Amino acid sequence: MTGMSDSDYRYILNELESLLEETAETLERFHETGMDEILRDDYQKLLEIQAKALREHERYLNALRQEPNRRH
């Protein structure tokens, strides 16, 4: 993650936050309608997307918190 400005990091973080919000809403709809039982593979994929987005969000947030010359 070199060569990125603080605004680049913030943009990516905002996009990841949007993805996390949308994924959480979709997971909730799956639960409400029972689709988590009917479409188990799709539900599992949504959980994987959520987990990966959370890991990436944490990674970019940590990078943003570091001093600019120490980012990698």
N, C-alpha and C positions, 0 to 999 in steps of 0.2 A: 504494500500500500504506500508506495512512494510517489512523490510528485502531486499529491492531492492537497488542495487548500482546505481550510476549515469549512468553507462554504460547500465544497464537494462532499466532505464527511457529513455535514448537516443535511444535505440533499438526500444522500443515500440513507441516512438514519430516518428521515421523514418518509421515504418510500417504503422502507422496511416496516415502519410503524403502521403505515396504511395497509400493507400486506398482512401484518399480524392482526389488525382490527378486522379486516374482511374475512380472514381465515377463521377467526373466533366466531364471527357472526354466522358463517357457513356451518361451522361445527355445531353451533347452537341450533340452527335450523335442522340439521341432521338428527340431533337428539329429539327435538320437538316432534318431528314427523316419523320417527322410528326408522329413518333411512340408515342410521348407523348400524342397524341389524341387517337390513336388506342389502345394502351396498357396502359390505365390510371392507373390501379392497379399496374402494374410493375413500372411505372414512380413514383408513390407515394412511393413505397417501396424503390426505389433508393434515393428519397429525405429523407426518414426516416433514411436510412443507412448513408447518408451524415451528417444529423443533429446529429446522435449519435456519429459518428466519430469525429465531431467537438467538441462535449461536452467532449468526452474522451481525445482528444488531449489537450484541455484546462486544464482538470483535471491533467493530467500527467505533463504538462508543469508547472503548478503551484506547484505541488509537487516537481519537480526538482529544482525549484527556492527557495524552503524553505531550511532552514538549515537542514542537514542530521538528527540531533537528534529530529527535530520537525515534520518529515514526518509521516503521518498516512493514 
